[in-house]
Amino acid sequence: SSGINAEYGDTTSIMKVFIVLALCAVASSANLRSLLDTTYTDVSGRSYTLSDFRGKYLALYHSASWCGPCRRFTPNLINAYNALLGRNFQVIWISKDRNSRDSDAFFKKMPWVRMSFNEGRGTRGNELFKLTNQRYIPAVTIVDPNFRIINDQARSDIERSGSRGFPWRD
């Protein structure tokens, strides 16, 4: 067999493309897991690690206190989060604030965990922002329990359907 199909052309080349895409997805999941492998805290100061969220869908939420759309969207995400308490869902906040004082004040309103201010504003947060295809805030990316991105533009889905749309697949 030559690998040529009259309808689809060179099937060997098509298979190579699928293999490359699959390898890229595996590499992306591994890189995402590595970037998320840090310590998180809740409002009370309790620490969590990535293993505490095993088996959960993660919402990576990039926002800042100075951002009007972020301040308007955060209550929607809080409502969805509260409605999903006890389910396999966790929000991780990644601050894009300009200073830790503003970040801390904004975080006090949030019921979930956050990445440290320095990591969120530093290389780790910036790499997550790029890896999850974000361009502006507020930005929400949904990651499945296997660290695959299932929706890199989940904000509008959460605004539209609230917790009913969970896990907001793209």
N, C-alpha and C positions, 0 to 999 in steps of 0.2 A: 504494500500500500504506500502510495506516495505522500499521503498526508494532505492531499489537495481535495477539497470538496467543492463541487460546482456552485452550491448555494452560499457557503461560508468562506471559501478561499482556502488558505493554508491553515489547516487545523493544528498543525504542530506549533505555529507561531501563536495561535490563539491560546493553546495550552500553556505556552511559556508565559504569556501575559497573565493568565490566571495564577500560575505558580508565583510569579513576581508579586502580584497583588496580595496573595496569601502570606508570603514572607514579609511583606511590608506591614500587614495587619498584625502579625505576630511581633515584629520588632516594635511597632507603635505601642502595643499593649505592654510589652516589657519595659519600654521607656516610660510610659505613663505610670506603671506600677513603681518604678524606681523614683520618679519625681514625687510621687505621693507618699513614699516611705519616709515619713518624718513624724514628729510629735505634734499633736494638736491639743488645744485646751478649750474647755467650755467657759461660760461666764463665771462660774464659781472657782475657776482655776484648776479644775481636775484635768489631768493629762490623759491622752488617748494615743494609741499608735494605730497604724494601718490595720494590724491584725484584729483590733477591736471591731472593725467594720467588715470583717470577713462575711461573705455571702450577701452583702447589701449592695443595692444600687446607690451610687454616689452622685450627688449634684454638686459640681464644682462651681461655686458662685463667686465671680469677680465683681466687686463693686466698691464704691467709696462714698463717704459722707457728703462730700462736696457736689456729688452728681445728683441732680434733680430726678432724672428717671430712675436712678437706683433707690432713692428715698421713697418714690412712689411704688416701685415694684416690690421692695422688701416685705411689706405687709402681705402681699399676695403669696409670696414664698413661705412666709411664716404660717399663714392659714393652711396651705397645702401640707407643710411639714407637720403641723399639729394634728391635722386630720389623718396623717399617716403614721403617727406615733405607734410603736409596737410592730410596725411592719418592717420589711427589709429595705430601709431607706435612711440615708444620712446626708445632710448638707455639710459641705466643707466651705467655709468662707475664706476667700483670698482677698485681702484688703489691697486696694489701689489708692488708699489715702496718702496724702503728702507727708503726714507725720503720725507718730504713734499715739499722741494725745487724741487727735480726731478719730483715729481708728478705734481706740479703746472706747471712746464715748459712743460711737455708732454700734459697736459690737454689743454693748450692754443691752440693746433692744432685741438681740437675736438669741433664739433658743438652741442653736446648734453649735458645732465646734468651728474653730478657726486655725489656720496656719499662722505661725508667728508673723508679726508685722514685718520683720526683717527678711524672712524667707518669701513672704508674699510679694514684697516690693523688690526683692532681689532676683537672682538668677533663677531660682526654683519657680517662683511665681511667673516670671516672664517666659520661661520655657514652657510651663503649663499653658499659658495664654496662647502661645504660638502653636503648640502641639494640638490644641483643641480648636484651632481655626478661628480664634476670636479676633475681632477688630476694634470693638468698642465695648463700653460697659453701660448698663449691667449686662453681664454675660453668664449664661448657665449652660453647662455641658453635663449631660447624663452619661454616666459610665456604668456598665453592667458589672455583676460580681466577678466576671473574668477579665476585667479591665479593658473591655472594648467600648469605644465611644459609640453610643447608640443614638445620640442626638446632640449635635454641637451648637444648636440654636434653640434650646428648649424654653427660653424666656417667653416667647409668644405662646407656646403650647400651654405653659403653666398659667399665663394670664387668661387664656381662652377657656381652659377646661379645669383648672384647679387640680385638686387631688384625684378627681375622677379620671383624668388622663394618665395617671401613673402606670407605667414608668416613662411615659412621654417619648415613645420610640419615634425616630425621624421618619 
